[in-house]
Amino acid sequence: MIVLKIPREHKALLVNKIQSYFVTERSEEIGELAAGNLLDFMVEQLGPIIYNQAIRDARTVVMQQMERVEEELHALEQPLELLKRN
């Protein structure tokens, strides 16, 4: 399993957003530790799902690009005219 490391400054921002969410949406205050634990849990649970979807999306884009390359290569092919023997 891939372990996602969130840079410290990003994690601090996300923890702050979680705290703000709880105040705004639930009228609850949670501390940094609780918000950080919630973030870690959500990343652990959602990370693989989001990662796998990103891989599927990337695969689709790469396959579309490969199809275009295939079309371009076919367009570059020279027609073959067989020489007639007398």
HTML snippet that shows the backbone in 3Dmol.js (N, CA, C, O; Angstrom):
<script src="https://3Dmol.org/build/3Dmol-min.js"></script>
<div id="view" style="width:600px;height:400px;position:relative"></div>
<script>
const pdb = `
ATOM      1  N   MET A   1       0.842  -1.188   0.000  1.00  0.00           N
ATOM      2  CA  MET A   1       0.000   0.000   0.000  1.00  0.00           C
ATOM      3  C   MET A   1       0.880   1.241   0.000  1.00  0.00           C
ATOM      4  O   MET A   1       1.894   1.295   0.696  1.00  0.00           O
ATOM      5  N   ILE A   2       0.494   2.216  -0.768  1.00  0.00           N
ATOM      6  CA  ILE A   2       1.228   3.467  -0.863  1.00  0.00           C
ATOM      7  C   ILE A   2       0.875   4.347   0.335  1.00  0.00           C
ATOM      8  O   ILE A   2      -0.297   4.553   0.648  1.00  0.00           O
ATOM      9  N   VAL A   3       1.903   4.857   0.991  1.00  0.00           N
ATOM     10  CA  VAL A   3       1.685   5.750   2.124  1.00  0.00           C
ATOM     11  C   VAL A   3       1.805   7.177   1.618  1.00  0.00           C
ATOM     12  O   VAL A   3       2.833   7.574   1.068  1.00  0.00           O
ATOM     13  N   LEU A   4       0.745   7.934   1.811  1.00  0.00           N
ATOM     14  CA  LEU A   4       0.721   9.318   1.347  1.00  0.00           C
ATOM     15  C   LEU A   4       1.300  10.223   2.415  1.00  0.00           C
ATOM     16  O   LEU A   4       0.810  10.262   3.543  1.00  0.00           O
ATOM     17  N   LYS A   5       2.340  10.946   2.056  1.00  0.00           N
ATOM     18  CA  LYS A   5       2.941  11.913   2.970  1.00  0.00           C
ATOM     19  C   LYS A   5       2.508  13.305   2.535  1.00  0.00           C
ATOM     20  O   LYS A   5       2.838  13.758   1.440  1.00  0.00           O
ATOM     21  N   ILE A   6       1.775  13.966   3.395  1.00  0.00           N
ATOM     22  CA  ILE A   6       1.321  15.322   3.108  1.00  0.00           C
ATOM     23  C   ILE A   6       2.352  16.282   3.701  1.00  0.00           C
ATOM     24  O   ILE A   6       2.692  16.172   4.879  1.00  0.00           O
ATOM     25  N   PRO A   7       2.850  17.217   2.899  1.00  0.00           N
ATOM     26  CA  PRO A   7       3.801  18.192   3.440  1.00  0.00           C
ATOM     27  C   PRO A   7       3.216  18.914   4.663  1.00  0.00           C
ATOM     28  O   PRO A   7       2.017  19.184   4.731  1.00  0.00           O
ATOM     29  N   ARG A   8       4.080  19.209   5.604  1.00  0.00           N
ATOM     30  CA  ARG A   8       3.667  19.798   6.878  1.00  0.00           C
ATOM     31  C   ARG A   8       2.789  21.035   6.708  1.00  0.00           C
ATOM     32  O   ARG A   8       1.781  21.185   7.398  1.00  0.00           O
ATOM     33  N   GLU A   9       3.173  21.916   5.794  1.00  0.00           N
ATOM     34  CA  GLU A   9       2.397  23.160   5.616  1.00  0.00           C
ATOM     35  C   GLU A   9       1.012  22.871   5.038  1.00  0.00           C
ATOM     36  O   GLU A   9       0.039  23.541   5.383  1.00  0.00           O
ATOM     37  N   HIS A  10       0.928  21.878   4.165  1.00  0.00           N
ATOM     38  CA  HIS A  10      -0.382  21.499   3.609  1.00  0.00           C
ATOM     39  C   HIS A  10      -1.243  20.844   4.685  1.00  0.00           C
ATOM     40  O   HIS A  10      -2.442  21.105   4.779  1.00  0.00           O
ATOM     41  N   LYS A  11      -0.621  19.994   5.491  1.00  0.00           N
ATOM     42  CA  LYS A  11      -1.368  19.326   6.548  1.00  0.00           C
ATOM     43  C   LYS A  11      -1.905  20.347   7.545  1.00  0.00           C
ATOM     44  O   LYS A  11      -3.045  20.238   7.997  1.00  0.00           O
ATOM     45  N   ALA A  12      -1.089  21.332   7.887  1.00  0.00           N
ATOM     46  CA  ALA A  12      -1.536  22.377   8.819  1.00  0.00           C
ATOM     47  C   ALA A  12      -2.725  23.131   8.247  1.00  0.00           C
ATOM     48  O   ALA A  12      -3.674  23.432   8.971  1.00  0.00           O
ATOM     49  N   LEU A  13      -2.685  23.439   6.961  1.00  0.00           N
ATOM     50  CA  LEU A  13      -3.790  24.130   6.310  1.00  0.00           C
ATOM     51  C   LEU A  13      -5.049  23.264   6.322  1.00  0.00           C
ATOM     52  O   LEU A  13      -6.139  23.762   6.602  1.00  0.00           O
ATOM     53  N   LEU A  14      -4.907  21.983   6.024  1.00  0.00           N
ATOM     54  CA  LEU A  14      -6.053  21.073   6.020  1.00  0.00           C
ATOM     55  C   LEU A  14      -6.638  20.900   7.419  1.00  0.00           C
ATOM     56  O   LEU A  14      -7.857  20.854   7.580  1.00  0.00           O
ATOM     57  N   VAL A  15      -5.779  20.803   8.424  1.00  0.00           N
ATOM     58  CA  VAL A  15      -6.250  20.700   9.808  1.00  0.00           C
ATOM     59  C   VAL A  15      -7.069  21.935  10.155  1.00  0.00           C
ATOM     60  O   VAL A  15      -8.125  21.837  10.779  1.00  0.00           O
ATOM     61  N   ASN A  16      -6.573  23.096   9.746  1.00  0.00           N
ATOM     62  CA  ASN A  16      -7.302  24.346   9.997  1.00  0.00           C
ATOM     63  C   ASN A  16      -8.654  24.343   9.297  1.00  0.00           C
ATOM     64  O   ASN A  16      -9.649  24.799   9.860  1.00  0.00           O
ATOM     65  N   LYS A  17      -8.691  23.831   8.074  1.00  0.00           N
ATOM     66  CA  LYS A  17      -9.956  23.770   7.330  1.00  0.00           C
ATOM     67  C   LYS A  17     -10.944  22.806   7.993  1.00  0.00           C
ATOM     68  O   LYS A  17     -12.146  23.069   8.025  1.00  0.00           O
ATOM     69  N   ILE A  18     -10.438  21.699   8.516  1.00  0.00           N
ATOM     70  CA  ILE A  18     -11.303  20.751   9.228  1.00  0.00           C
ATOM     71  C   ILE A  18     -11.878  21.414  10.473  1.00  0.00           C
ATOM     72  O   ILE A  18     -13.069  21.289  10.759  1.00  0.00           O
ATOM     73  N   GLN A  19     -11.032  22.113  11.202  1.00  0.00           N
ATOM     74  CA  GLN A  19     -11.512  22.806  12.396  1.00  0.00           C
ATOM     75  C   GLN A  19     -12.579  23.835  12.024  1.00  0.00           C
ATOM     76  O   GLN A  19     -13.602  23.946  12.699  1.00  0.00           O
ATOM     77  N   SER A  20     -12.338  24.579  10.959  1.00  0.00           N
ATOM     78  CA  SER A  20     -13.315  25.582  10.504  1.00  0.00           C
ATOM     79  C   SER A  20     -14.618  24.923  10.086  1.00  0.00           C
ATOM     80  O   SER A  20     -15.699  25.440  10.369  1.00  0.00           O
ATOM     81  N   TYR A  21     -14.520  23.787   9.418  1.00  0.00           N
ATOM     82  CA  TYR A  21     -15.709  23.054   8.998  1.00  0.00           C
ATOM     83  C   TYR A  21     -16.545  22.659  10.213  1.00  0.00           C
ATOM     84  O   TYR A  21     -17.761  22.855  10.228  1.00  0.00           O
ATOM     85  N   PHE A  22     -15.900  22.114  11.213  1.00  0.00           N
ATOM     86  CA  PHE A  22     -16.639  21.687  12.401  1.00  0.00           C
ATOM     87  C   PHE A  22     -17.336  22.861  13.074  1.00  0.00           C
ATOM     88  O   PHE A  22     -18.462  22.725  13.553  1.00  0.00           O
ATOM     89  N   VAL A  23     -16.678  24.007  13.112  1.00  0.00           N
ATOM     90  CA  VAL A  23     -17.297  25.183  13.730  1.00  0.00           C
ATOM     91  C   VAL A  23     -18.476  25.655  12.888  1.00  0.00           C
ATOM     92  O   VAL A  23     -19.553  25.925  13.421  1.00  0.00           O
ATOM     93  N   THR A  24     -18.278  25.756  11.586  1.00  0.00           N
ATOM     94  CA  THR A  24     -19.310  26.284  10.693  1.00  0.00           C
ATOM     95  C   THR A  24     -20.492  25.336  10.525  1.00  0.00           C
ATOM     96  O   THR A  24     -21.645  25.755  10.629  1.00  0.00           O
ATOM     97  N   GLU A  25     -20.215  24.074  10.268  1.00  0.00           N
ATOM     98  CA  GLU A  25     -21.263  23.124   9.918  1.00  0.00           C
ATOM     99  C   GLU A  25     -21.876  22.401  11.112  1.00  0.00           C
ATOM    100  O   GLU A  25     -23.038  21.995  11.067  1.00  0.00           O
ATOM    101  N   ARG A  26     -21.104  22.241  12.169  1.00  0.00           N
ATOM    102  CA  ARG A  26     -21.587  21.447  13.292  1.00  0.00           C
ATOM    103  C   ARG A  26     -21.638  22.223  14.601  1.00  0.00           C
ATOM    104  O   ARG A  26     -22.062  21.694  15.629  1.00  0.00           O
ATOM    105  N   SER A  27     -21.206  23.472  14.559  1.00  0.00           N
ATOM    106  CA  SER A  27     -21.138  24.314  15.760  1.00  0.00           C
ATOM    107  C   SER A  27     -20.358  23.618  16.881  1.00  0.00           C
ATOM    108  O   SER A  27     -20.713  23.708  18.056  1.00  0.00           O
ATOM    109  N   GLU A  28     -19.300  22.933  16.490  1.00  0.00           N
ATOM    110  CA  GLU A  28     -18.421  22.237  17.432  1.00  0.00           C
ATOM    111  C   GLU A  28     -17.001  22.733  17.235  1.00  0.00           C
ATOM    112  O   GLU A  28     -16.598  23.072  16.122  1.00  0.00           O
ATOM    113  N   GLU A  29     -16.263  22.770  18.301  1.00  0.00           N
ATOM    114  CA  GLU A  29     -14.847  23.081  18.191  1.00  0.00           C
ATOM    115  C   GLU A  29     -14.063  21.809  18.456  1.00  0.00           C
ATOM    116  O   GLU A  29     -14.303  21.109  19.440  1.00  0.00           O
ATOM    117  N   ILE A  30     -13.124  21.518  17.568  1.00  0.00           N
ATOM    118  CA  ILE A  30     -12.235  20.385  17.804  1.00  0.00           C
ATOM    119  C   ILE A  30     -10.806  20.900  17.782  1.00  0.00           C
ATOM    120  O   ILE A  30     -10.493  21.877  17.100  1.00  0.00           O
ATOM    121  N   GLY A  31      -9.967  20.249  18.516  1.00  0.00           N
ATOM    122  CA  GLY A  31      -8.572  20.672  18.598  1.00  0.00           C
ATOM    123  C   GLY A  31      -7.759  20.224  17.400  1.00  0.00           C
ATOM    124  O   GLY A  31      -8.233  19.491  16.533  1.00  0.00           O
ATOM    125  N   GLU A  32      -6.520  20.688  17.380  1.00  0.00           N
ATOM    126  CA  GLU A  32      -5.611  20.332  16.292  1.00  0.00           C
ATOM    127  C   GLU A  32      -5.370  18.832  16.231  1.00  0.00           C
ATOM    128  O   GLU A  32      -5.340  18.247  15.148  1.00  0.00           O
ATOM    129  N   LEU A  33      -5.197  18.211  17.390  1.00  0.00           N
ATOM    130  CA  LEU A  33      -4.921  16.780  17.425  1.00  0.00           C
ATOM    131  C   LEU A  33      -6.090  15.984  16.856  1.00  0.00           C
ATOM    132  O   LEU A  33      -5.890  15.071  16.056  1.00  0.00           O
ATOM    133  N   ALA A  34      -7.309  16.327  17.266  1.00  0.00           N
ATOM    134  CA  ALA A  34      -8.493  15.626  16.760  1.00  0.00           C
ATOM    135  C   ALA A  34      -8.655  15.852  15.260  1.00  0.00           C
ATOM    136  O   ALA A  34      -8.970  14.917  14.523  1.00  0.00           O
ATOM    137  N   ALA A  35      -8.444  17.071  14.809  1.00  0.00           N
ATOM    138  CA  ALA A  35      -8.554  17.369  13.378  1.00  0.00           C
ATOM    139  C   ALA A  35      -7.464  16.635  12.603  1.00  0.00           C
ATOM    140  O   ALA A  35      -7.717  16.120  11.514  1.00  0.00           O
ATOM    141  N   GLY A  36      -6.265  16.584  13.152  1.00  0.00           N
ATOM    142  CA  GLY A  36      -5.170  15.863  12.498  1.00  0.00           C
ATOM    143  C   GLY A  36      -5.444  14.371  12.420  1.00  0.00           C
ATOM    144  O   GLY A  36      -5.163  13.732  11.406  1.00  0.00           O
ATOM    145  N   ASN A  37      -6.000  13.817  13.501  1.00  0.00           N
ATOM    146  CA  ASN A  37      -6.349  12.391  13.492  1.00  0.00           C
ATOM    147  C   ASN A  37      -7.448  12.094  12.476  1.00  0.00           C
ATOM    148  O   ASN A  37      -7.407  11.074  11.789  1.00  0.00           O
ATOM    149  N   LEU A  38      -8.426  12.989  12.384  1.00  0.00           N
ATOM    150  CA  LEU A  38      -9.493  12.824  11.397  1.00  0.00           C
ATOM    151  C   LEU A  38      -8.913  12.881   9.986  1.00  0.00           C
ATOM    152  O   LEU A  38      -9.274  12.078   9.126  1.00  0.00           O
ATOM    153  N   LEU A  39      -8.018  13.827   9.758  1.00  0.00           N
ATOM    154  CA  LEU A  39      -7.379  13.940   8.446  1.00  0.00           C
ATOM    155  C   LEU A  39      -6.613  12.658   8.114  1.00  0.00           C
ATOM    156  O   LEU A  39      -6.737  12.128   7.010  1.00  0.00           O
ATOM    157  N   ASP A  40      -5.828  12.167   9.060  1.00  0.00           N
ATOM    158  CA  ASP A  40      -5.069  10.933   8.830  1.00  0.00           C
ATOM    159  C   ASP A  40      -5.996   9.765   8.507  1.00  0.00           C
ATOM    160  O   ASP A  40      -5.718   8.978   7.602  1.00  0.00           O
ATOM    161  N   PHE A  41      -7.083   9.656   9.240  1.00  0.00           N
ATOM    162  CA  PHE A  41      -8.053   8.585   9.003  1.00  0.00           C
ATOM    163  C   PHE A  41      -8.662   8.707   7.609  1.00  0.00           C
ATOM    164  O   PHE A  41      -8.762   7.718   6.883  1.00  0.00           O
ATOM    165  N   MET A  42      -9.066   9.912   7.240  1.00  0.00           N
ATOM    166  CA  MET A  42      -9.700  10.117   5.934  1.00  0.00           C
ATOM    167  C   MET A  42      -8.714   9.835   4.798  1.00  0.00           C
ATOM    168  O   MET A  42      -9.084   9.238   3.787  1.00  0.00           O
ATOM    169  N   VAL A  43      -7.481  10.257   4.962  1.00  0.00           N
ATOM    170  CA  VAL A  43      -6.473   9.985   3.932  1.00  0.00           C
ATOM    171  C   VAL A  43      -6.255   8.481   3.804  1.00  0.00           C
ATOM    172  O   VAL A  43      -6.153   7.950   2.699  1.00  0.00           O
ATOM    173  N   GLU A  44      -6.184   7.803   4.945  1.00  0.00           N
ATOM    174  CA  GLU A  44      -5.980   6.356   4.930  1.00  0.00           C
ATOM    175  C   GLU A  44      -7.145   5.636   4.251  1.00  0.00           C
ATOM    176  O   GLU A  44      -6.936   4.673   3.513  1.00  0.00           O
ATOM    177  N   GLN A  45      -8.357   6.097   4.499  1.00  0.00           N
ATOM    178  CA  GLN A  45      -9.542   5.443   3.945  1.00  0.00           C
ATOM    179  C   GLN A  45      -9.813   5.851   2.495  1.00  0.00           C
ATOM    180  O   GLN A  45     -10.139   5.006   1.662  1.00  0.00           O
ATOM    181  N   LEU A  46      -9.679   7.131   2.199  1.00  0.00           N
ATOM    182  CA  LEU A  46     -10.015   7.639   0.868  1.00  0.00           C
ATOM    183  C   LEU A  46      -8.842   7.617  -0.102  1.00  0.00           C
ATOM    184  O   LEU A  46      -9.036   7.558  -1.317  1.00  0.00           O
ATOM    185  N   GLY A  47      -7.628   7.664   0.433  1.00  0.00           N
ATOM    186  CA  GLY A  47      -6.437   7.731  -0.411  1.00  0.00           C
ATOM    187  C   GLY A  47      -6.391   6.683  -1.495  1.00  0.00           C
ATOM    188  O   GLY A  47      -6.218   7.026  -2.665  1.00  0.00           O
ATOM    189  N   PRO A  48      -6.542   5.397  -1.146  1.00  0.00           N
ATOM    190  CA  PRO A  48      -6.474   4.359  -2.186  1.00  0.00           C
ATOM    191  C   PRO A  48      -7.584   4.482  -3.230  1.00  0.00           C
ATOM    192  O   PRO A  48      -7.356   4.195  -4.405  1.00  0.00           O
ATOM    193  N   ILE A  49      -8.765   4.898  -2.821  1.00  0.00           N
ATOM    194  CA  ILE A  49      -9.878   5.054  -3.762  1.00  0.00           C
ATOM    195  C   ILE A  49      -9.568   6.173  -4.753  1.00  0.00           C
ATOM    196  O   ILE A  49      -9.743   6.013  -5.961  1.00  0.00           O
ATOM    197  N   ILE A  50      -9.111   7.298  -4.232  1.00  0.00           N
ATOM    198  CA  ILE A  50      -8.781   8.442  -5.092  1.00  0.00           C
ATOM    199  C   ILE A  50      -7.590   8.116  -5.978  1.00  0.00           C
ATOM    200  O   ILE A  50      -7.580   8.460  -7.160  1.00  0.00           O
ATOM    201  N   TYR A  51      -6.591   7.455  -5.417  1.00  0.00           N
ATOM    202  CA  TYR A  51      -5.404   7.066  -6.176  1.00  0.00           C
ATOM    203  C   TYR A  51      -5.780   6.148  -7.339  1.00  0.00           C
ATOM    204  O   TYR A  51      -5.350   6.362  -8.472  1.00  0.00           O
ATOM    205  N   ASN A  52      -6.582   5.131  -7.049  1.00  0.00           N
ATOM    206  CA  ASN A  52      -6.986   4.191  -8.098  1.00  0.00           C
ATOM    207  C   ASN A  52      -7.787   4.881  -9.200  1.00  0.00           C
ATOM    208  O   ASN A  52      -7.630   4.556 -10.377  1.00  0.00           O
ATOM    209  N   GLN A  53      -8.642   5.829  -8.825  1.00  0.00           N
ATOM    210  CA  GLN A  53      -9.393   6.567  -9.837  1.00  0.00           C
ATOM    211  C   GLN A  53      -8.448   7.415 -10.685  1.00  0.00           C
ATOM    212  O   GLN A  53      -8.621   7.523 -11.899  1.00  0.00           O
ATOM    213  N   ALA A  54      -7.457   8.010 -10.045  1.00  0.00           N
ATOM    214  CA  ALA A  54      -6.475   8.805 -10.792  1.00  0.00           C
ATOM    215  C   ALA A  54      -5.709   7.930 -11.782  1.00  0.00           C
ATOM    216  O   ALA A  54      -5.430   8.352 -12.904  1.00  0.00           O
ATOM    217  N   ILE A  55      -5.370   6.715 -11.362  1.00  0.00           N
ATOM    218  CA  ILE A  55      -4.688   5.786 -12.266  1.00  0.00           C
ATOM    219  C   ILE A  55      -5.588   5.429 -13.453  1.00  0.00           C
ATOM    220  O   ILE A  55      -5.130   5.393 -14.595  1.00  0.00           O
ATOM    221  N   ARG A  56      -6.863   5.167 -13.177  1.00  0.00           N
ATOM    222  CA  ARG A  56      -7.797   4.851 -14.279  1.00  0.00           C
ATOM    223  C   ARG A  56      -7.916   6.042 -15.231  1.00  0.00           C
ATOM    224  O   ARG A  56      -7.920   5.866 -16.450  1.00  0.00           O
ATOM    225  N   ASP A  57      -8.013   7.246 -14.682  1.00  0.00           N
ATOM    226  CA  ASP A  57      -8.110   8.442 -15.520  1.00  0.00           C
ATOM    227  C   ASP A  57      -6.847   8.618 -16.358  1.00  0.00           C
ATOM    228  O   ASP A  57      -6.928   8.930 -17.546  1.00  0.00           O
ATOM    229  N   ALA A  58      -5.679   8.418 -15.741  1.00  0.00           N
ATOM    230  CA  ALA A  58      -4.412   8.550 -16.462  1.00  0.00           C
ATOM    231  C   ALA A  58      -4.320   7.503 -17.564  1.00  0.00           C
ATOM    232  O   ALA A  58      -3.853   7.794 -18.666  1.00  0.00           O
ATOM    233  N   ARG A  59      -4.767   6.279 -17.266  1.00  0.00           N
ATOM    234  CA  ARG A  59      -4.741   5.212 -18.269  1.00  0.00           C
ATOM    235  C   ARG A  59      -5.595   5.589 -19.475  1.00  0.00           C
ATOM    236  O   ARG A  59      -5.199   5.359 -20.618  1.00  0.00           O
ATOM    237  N   THR A  60      -6.763   6.168 -19.220  1.00  0.00           N
ATOM    238  CA  THR A  60      -7.654   6.586 -20.304  1.00  0.00           C
ATOM    239  C   THR A  60      -6.980   7.638 -21.178  1.00  0.00           C
ATOM    240  O   THR A  60      -7.030   7.557 -22.406  1.00  0.00           O
ATOM    241  N   VAL A  61      -6.354   8.616 -20.547  1.00  0.00           N
ATOM    242  CA  VAL A  61      -5.678   9.680 -21.303  1.00  0.00           C
ATOM    243  C   VAL A  61      -4.527   9.107 -22.119  1.00  0.00           C
ATOM    244  O   VAL A  61      -4.359   9.460 -23.286  1.00  0.00           O
ATOM    245  N   VAL A  62      -3.738   8.229 -21.516  1.00  0.00           N
ATOM    246  CA  VAL A  62      -2.604   7.631 -22.231  1.00  0.00           C
ATOM    247  C   VAL A  62      -3.096   6.798 -23.413  1.00  0.00           C
ATOM    248  O   VAL A  62      -2.504   6.851 -24.491  1.00  0.00           O
ATOM    249  N   MET A  63      -4.155   6.043 -23.226  1.00  0.00           N
ATOM    250  CA  MET A  63      -4.688   5.228 -24.325  1.00  0.00           C
ATOM    251  C   MET A  63      -5.199   6.116 -25.465  1.00  0.00           C
ATOM    252  O   MET A  63      -5.010   5.796 -26.639  1.00  0.00           O
ATOM    253  N   GLN A  64      -5.843   7.227 -25.114  1.00  0.00           N
ATOM    254  CA  GLN A  64      -6.300   8.158 -26.154  1.00  0.00           C
ATOM    255  C   GLN A  64      -5.115   8.739 -26.913  1.00  0.00           C
ATOM    256  O   GLN A  64      -5.159   8.876 -28.136  1.00  0.00           O
ATOM    257  N   GLN A  65      -4.071   9.073 -26.194  1.00  0.00           N
ATOM    258  CA  GLN A  65      -2.871   9.608 -26.844  1.00  0.00           C
ATOM    259  C   GLN A  65      -2.228   8.544 -27.743  1.00  0.00           C
ATOM    260  O   GLN A  65      -1.762   8.854 -28.840  1.00  0.00           O
ATOM    261  N   MET A  66      -2.206   7.309 -27.282  1.00  0.00           N
ATOM    262  CA  MET A  66      -1.630   6.228 -28.087  1.00  0.00           C
ATOM    263  C   MET A  66      -2.427   6.016 -29.370  1.00  0.00           C
ATOM    264  O   MET A  66      -1.853   5.745 -30.425  1.00  0.00           O
ATOM    265  N   GLU A  67      -3.741   6.140 -29.279  1.00  0.00           N
ATOM    266  CA  GLU A  67      -4.566   6.017 -30.482  1.00  0.00           C
ATOM    267  C   GLU A  67      -4.226   7.119 -31.477  1.00  0.00           C
ATOM    268  O   GLU A  67      -4.147   6.878 -32.681  1.00  0.00           O
ATOM    269  N   ARG A  68      -4.024   8.331 -30.964  1.00  0.00           N
ATOM    270  CA  ARG A  68      -3.655   9.443 -31.854  1.00  0.00           C
ATOM    271  C   ARG A  68      -2.296   9.197 -32.491  1.00  0.00           C
ATOM    272  O   ARG A  68      -2.109   9.464 -33.677  1.00  0.00           O
ATOM    273  N   VAL A  69      -1.355   8.694 -31.720  1.00  0.00           N
ATOM    274  CA  VAL A  69      -0.027   8.393 -32.255  1.00  0.00           C
ATOM    275  C   VAL A  69      -0.151   7.320 -33.333  1.00  0.00           C
ATOM    276  O   VAL A  69       0.474   7.417 -34.389  1.00  0.00           O
ATOM    277  N   GLU A  70      -0.958   6.300 -33.063  1.00  0.00           N
ATOM    278  CA  GLU A  70      -1.167   5.230 -34.037  1.00  0.00           C
ATOM    279  C   GLU A  70      -1.729   5.798 -35.345  1.00  0.00           C
ATOM    280  O   GLU A  70      -1.286   5.419 -36.429  1.00  0.00           O
ATOM    281  N   GLU A  71      -2.698   6.701 -35.242  1.00  0.00           N
ATOM    282  CA  GLU A  71      -3.274   7.325 -36.435  1.00  0.00           C
ATOM    283  C   GLU A  71      -2.224   8.149 -37.172  1.00  0.00           C
ATOM    284  O   GLU A  71      -2.156   8.114 -38.400  1.00  0.00           O
ATOM    285  N   GLU A  72      -1.412   8.885 -36.433  1.00  0.00           N
ATOM    286  CA  GLU A  72      -0.363   9.696 -37.055  1.00  0.00           C
ATOM    287  C   GLU A  72       0.666   8.814 -37.767  1.00  0.00           C
ATOM    288  O   GLU A  72       1.130   9.147 -38.858  1.00  0.00           O
ATOM    289  N   LEU A  73       1.014   7.703 -37.148  1.00  0.00           N
ATOM    290  CA  LEU A  73       1.970   6.792 -37.774  1.00  0.00           C
ATOM    291  C   LEU A  73       1.402   6.179 -39.046  1.00  0.00           C
ATOM    292  O   LEU A  73       2.112   6.048 -40.043  1.00  0.00           O
ATOM    293  N   HIS A  74       0.138   5.807 -39.019  1.00  0.00           N
ATOM    294  CA  HIS A  74      -0.489   5.277 -40.241  1.00  0.00           C
ATOM    295  C   HIS A  74      -0.511   6.338 -41.339  1.00  0.00           C
ATOM    296  O   HIS A  74      -0.316   6.020 -42.512  1.00  0.00           O
ATOM    297  N   ALA A  75      -0.743   7.577 -40.970  1.00  0.00           N
ATOM    298  CA  ALA A  75      -0.777   8.656 -41.963  1.00  0.00           C
ATOM    299  C   ALA A  75       0.591   8.870 -42.602  1.00  0.00           C
ATOM    300  O   ALA A  75       0.675   9.334 -43.739  1.00  0.00           O
ATOM    301  N   LEU A  76       1.653   8.540 -41.890  1.00  0.00           N
ATOM    302  CA  LEU A  76       3.006   8.723 -42.414  1.00  0.00           C
ATOM    303  C   LEU A  76       3.460   7.591 -43.330  1.00  0.00           C
ATOM    304  O   LEU A  76       4.457   7.736 -44.038  1.00  0.00           O
ATOM    305  N   GLU A  77       2.754   6.478 -43.326  1.00  0.00           N
ATOM    306  CA  GLU A  77       3.153   5.350 -44.148  1.00  0.00           C
ATOM    307  C   GLU A  77       3.056   5.707 -45.630  1.00  0.00           C
ATOM    308  O   GLU A  77       2.147   6.415 -46.062  1.00  0.00           O
ATOM    309  N   GLN A  78       3.999   5.208 -46.374  1.00  0.00           N
ATOM    310  CA  GLN A  78       4.034   5.429 -47.813  1.00  0.00           C
ATOM    311  C   GLN A  78       3.289   4.293 -48.507  1.00  0.00           C
ATOM    312  O   GLN A  78       3.425   3.131 -48.125  1.00  0.00           O
ATOM    313  N   PRO A  79       2.512   4.629 -49.516  1.00  0.00           N
ATOM    314  CA  PRO A  79       1.825   3.556 -50.241  1.00  0.00           C
ATOM    315  C   PRO A  79       2.853   2.698 -50.997  1.00  0.00           C
ATOM    316  O   PRO A  79       3.856   3.201 -51.504  1.00  0.00           O
ATOM    317  N   LEU A  80       2.580   1.438 -51.053  1.00  0.00           N
ATOM    318  CA  LEU A  80       3.483   0.520 -51.769  1.00  0.00           C
ATOM    319  C   LEU A  80       2.889   0.210 -53.123  1.00  0.00           C
ATOM    320  O   LEU A  80       1.729  -0.186 -53.242  1.00  0.00           O
ATOM    321  N   GLU A  81       3.704   0.398 -54.136  1.00  0.00           N
ATOM    322  CA  GLU A  81       3.293   0.016 -55.478  1.00  0.00           C
ATOM    323  C   GLU A  81       4.181  -1.146 -55.895  1.00  0.00           C
ATOM    324  O   GLU A  81       5.403  -1.019 -55.974  1.00  0.00           O
ATOM    325  N   LEU A  82       3.560  -2.248 -56.151  1.00  0.00           N
ATOM    326  CA  LEU A  82       4.329  -3.418 -56.556  1.00  0.00           C
ATOM    327  C   LEU A  82       4.771  -3.252 -58.009  1.00  0.00           C
ATOM    328  O   LEU A  82       3.983  -2.886 -58.881  1.00  0.00           O
ATOM    329  N   LEU A  83       6.002  -3.519 -58.232  1.00  0.00           N
ATOM    330  CA  LEU A  83       6.548  -3.408 -59.583  1.00  0.00           C
ATOM    331  C   LEU A  83       6.044  -4.573 -60.425  1.00  0.00           C
ATOM    332  O   LEU A  83       6.058  -5.726 -59.994  1.00  0.00           O
ATOM    333  N   LYS A  84       5.607  -4.251 -61.613  1.00  0.00           N
ATOM    334  CA  LYS A  84       5.146  -5.288 -62.528  1.00  0.00           C
ATOM    335  C   LYS A  84       6.359  -5.805 -63.314  1.00  0.00           C
ATOM    336  O   LYS A  84       7.192  -5.036 -63.795  1.00  0.00           O
ATOM    337  N   ARG A  85       6.422  -7.112 -63.423  1.00  0.00           N
ATOM    338  CA  ARG A  85       7.490  -7.706 -64.200  1.00  0.00           C
ATOM    339  C   ARG A  85       6.997  -7.893 -65.635  1.00  0.00           C
ATOM    340  O   ARG A  85       5.846  -8.256 -65.875  1.00  0.00           O
ATOM    341  N   ASN A  86       7.865  -7.644 -66.541  1.00  0.00           N
ATOM    342  CA  ASN A  86       7.508  -7.804 -67.950  1.00  0.00           C
ATOM    343  C   ASN A  86       7.641  -9.205 -68.413  1.00  0.00           C
ATOM    344  O   ASN A  86       7.376  -9.497 -69.579  1.00  0.00           O
TER     345      ASN A  86
END
`;
const viewer = $3Dmol.createViewer("view");
viewer.addModel(pdb, "pdb");
viewer.setStyle({}, {cartoon: {color: "spectrum"}});
viewer.zoomTo();
viewer.render();
</script>
